[in-house]
Amino acid sequence: MPETFRLAIGQLNPIVGDIEGNAAKAVTAWQSAKEMGADMIGLPEMFITGYQTQDLVLKPAFHAAAIRRIEELATECADGPAVGIGGPWVEGGSLYNAYFVLQGGEVVARVLKHDLPNGQVFDEERLFEAGPVSGPYRIGPLRIGTPICEDAWGPDVAETLAEVGAEVLFVPNGSPYHRNKNDLRKHVMVERVIETGLPLVYLNMLGGQDDQYFDGASFALNPGGELAVQLPSSTECVGLIEIGQTEDGWRVKQGELAPLPGEWEQDYRAMVETLRDYMRKSGFSKVVLGLSGGVDSALVAVIAADALGPENVHCIMLPSEYTSRESLDDAASVANALGCKLDTVPISEPRAAVTKVLEPLFDGLAPDLTEENIQSRLRGVLLMALSNKLGEMLLTTGNKSEVAVGYATIYGDMAGGYNPIKDLYKTRVFETCRWRNVNHRPWMMGPEGEVIAPRIIDKPPSAELREDQKDEDSLPPYDQLDRILEMLVDLDLSLAEVVAEGFDEDVVRKVEGLIYTSEYKRFQSAPGTRLTKRAFWLDRRYPIVNRWRDRG
């Protein structure tokens, strides 16, 4: 009688630092796996601590508590399926990213991560030592090889495991989302199954942590690359994967093939879920934001309503003498469409008072950007006051185009605790608004239908800090600016390569200069959802003081 191995995988959402809470999730998943008749429940990489911990894991009291809790789990989960769980391990004075296998009340295997990622958002060489390649372990009839995340992104570890007797590869991950990441994961894992001739189960973590989003979308492949199981993205669940013995070796039995969303939905859900988790994990339930009547703040309001429910989104219109009637109406239309509370706090009188106080010191100096920024900073002061008084986290609303070139006021409209559109270029802001107007999903807590009027999306963008101001008075048109930024920031191309695409050299040099001189603003900006491989913060780390310019 051919044997079947039942592997449950917990696509779950831990909280960094919540060792007890994460252990409780592990026990609940183990109980579910037991009810399913599973032989083993696998949990993601570094699950007991949450991921990524950054330097928190270096604190001896922290990693000692995590290791101790895993050892206690072995006893708690003795009577039932084996448990695989990620966590830290200390041996010979070195700290490792490890994967523990618990069975019968004991730690029966311990796998140490061999390849440590040290690019993009990862800095594991700073935190951990590289372990030796660990051999497979046996659970029941099956010899399982476990490359931990990065170990499976190159051929060496998987091939070694196959050579020493592994019959299936089980890969626990903390793989953060970026646009089109699912396609990349599958492409790489198909390479592993073709090289080794072994089936592979890929388990990914779920949930938001600071700027990063772990989107789940776990899957299983058979040799040759055939997709046998696909769990849904962005859904917490325990899935059961059956691996059967055949004449050709162990093979994953055909199971659920959940459809995965397209690029626009994936990006939008990442923004919603990271905000939702950032709030939940930091202890907030309500947000406040300045709703200007422009497209950026409108989109942030919709994301917030979808993440938290409209009743938990407090919109504030802060008009000055330069605010148009159209902007007042457009802000009201968004709040009304969402069902969010909207208050109006005029700033003309406070602005006049500040100007009067500064008048003696500004005597003889012509009005300039300083006076414009006073308006933005007054708005920041008032919004932060409301945030403090009402216990509502302030959201900031600058898009990636503005963040890149510094077209934002530090201590003004940049004030806030989180920015869900920080990695979304302005041209994608427009398209995301259009997408949301015609798409609604059950996970969205905001209303269906057109929530951002087309006139808000189509009107010329303006900060409205002076008479008849338009963004294009200071910046190239956004379709041009965003392409230049994509080449300079996302693709790291040279000035000459950008000019060769047909852009004016003086414009490109101006944009390049704005990127570098705005580094100090980004250094002090709120965290925000990572959507690309070149998001500002951990993906792109530049000095604040920097005189280099491309003279090519």
Disulfide bonds with the S-S distance in Angstrom:
none
